[in-house]
Amino acid sequence: MLLPRFDLVEPESLAAALEALADSAVSSRALAGGTDVVPDLKREYDRRLRFSALPAFRPGPFPERLVSLLRLAGLRGVRRDAAGTTCGPLATMSELAADARLAGALGALADGAASVGSPQVRNRATLGGNLCNARPCADTAPPVVALDAVLVLESRGGTREVPAREFFTGPGQTVLGPGELLTAVRLPPQPGACGSAALKLGVRRAYEIAIVSAAAWVALDGERVRAARVVFGSAAPVPLRVDDAGLAGRVPDEPALRDAARAAAAQTKPIDDFRASAAYRRQASEVLAFRVLERAVARARGAA
């Protein structure tokens, strides 16, 4: 498929990037790794070539300018300090999957990043792009919500912080306003014995969109659960977070984890489509929830 004509700008600073995105005279879109944006542009251009003569055809939005973020070194990497762990939106999936700081308590994010696409895609795809595209199947969205992350959004008018669970508003939709850019993903400090994990189910093991996915975070107080969260992907219009699911205060043995997985999966709102039926997704959600809870508990105990 062909690409449409567009202008490309490569700002050297965040201020210049925000200025370009705020220019109301031209429709702009931020560009990071391009693993979603470029295919989207090709598909929309192909649709226009094929169907523009049809009376009922409604063309999708088309940016006149792409604002590349790749020169903005401040949006890269992972940093850890007393305030927690901060992931730059330009951190690639390969970098996140291999970062030792995202082990144990933050393991869900590394798991989610490692499941994206193929090695070639993971070397280009970025955390910010995966989140801002807001697809229900986004592999890093459930981990970020499960880890109670805060997303930092900046525009020419200022900065605001949004909890990850409030960032997604629908398929392909977020709270990002015109000219606004995701500039950091902040993960809070992980006190005591905490662990997290993520898994996804697809027809293939690589380069596959999730039929359903799940992430879990568990904090232990001795031998009992102090707090827990399960978040599902591809099971609702936005990442579906279930707090506790009846685990708080219980010893996380197999019966307790299966009870929690069943309770969490009962809250999913899957749909029927060509990949799977809603009934299958709900059943798979329960299985994945048990497995991620089991792995999160093991990591909290230092066993994985």
C-alpha positions, 0 to 999 in steps of 0.5 A: 500500500502507498503512503499519502503526501504529508510534511515531516518535521523533526523538532530538536526540543520538547518545546518545539514539538509542542509548538508544532502540535499546537499549530491549528493551521495544519492537522498534525500527529505525533510520530514515535516508532511508527509501527502503528501510525505508518500502517494506519496511514497506508490503510486509510489512503488505500480506503480512499483510493478504493472507495472514495467514489461511493456515495456512502464513503466517509473518509477517516482523519488524515494528518497533514504533518507528522511531528517526529519525536525521535530527536527528543532524548529526554523522552527516552529510557527508564529512570528510578529514584525515590519517587518511583520508576519513570519510563519515557514514552520513547522507550522501546518494547525491546528496552523495556523487556530487557530492563532489570529494573522492571523485574519482580514488582514491575514485571508486568510491564516487561512481560507486556512489552516482550509480547508485542509484535516481533523482534523487529517491531519491538526494536521500533515500537514505543511505550507511548505509541502503544498507550496513545493508540489506545487499542483494546488489545494494546499489550502494555495498557493492562500492565500500566493500569495494574501498576497504578501508573500516572501519565504525564501529559504536556502541551504548550499550555502546561502539564497535567497528570492523569492516572492510567486507569482514567487515560483510556476513554474508548477504543482508540480514544484517550483524554489527550487534548489537541496539541497534548503529548504523553511525556512520562509514565510514572510507576509508584514505589513498590513497598514490601513484597510486591509482584506483578505479571502479564500474559496474552492469548493469541492464535500465534506466539508472535506478531499477534493481536491479543484475543484476550490479555491479563495483568496482575499486581499483588502485594503481600503482608506476610503470608496473606494478600494485602492488596491485589489488582487484575486488569484485562485487555481485549475484554472491554472497550478500555482496560478493565481493572478489578481491584481485590477480587476477594483476595485481600486478607487471604492466603494466596493458595490455589483455591483463593487464586482461582476464586479471585480469577473467577470473580475478576473474569465475571466482570469482563465485557467481551465481544464476538468478532472474527478472532473469538466469541465473547464466551471464549474470551470470558473463559480465557480471561479466567484462565489468564487471570489465575496464571498472572495472579499465580506468577505475581504471587511467586514474584512477590515471594521472590520465587520468580 
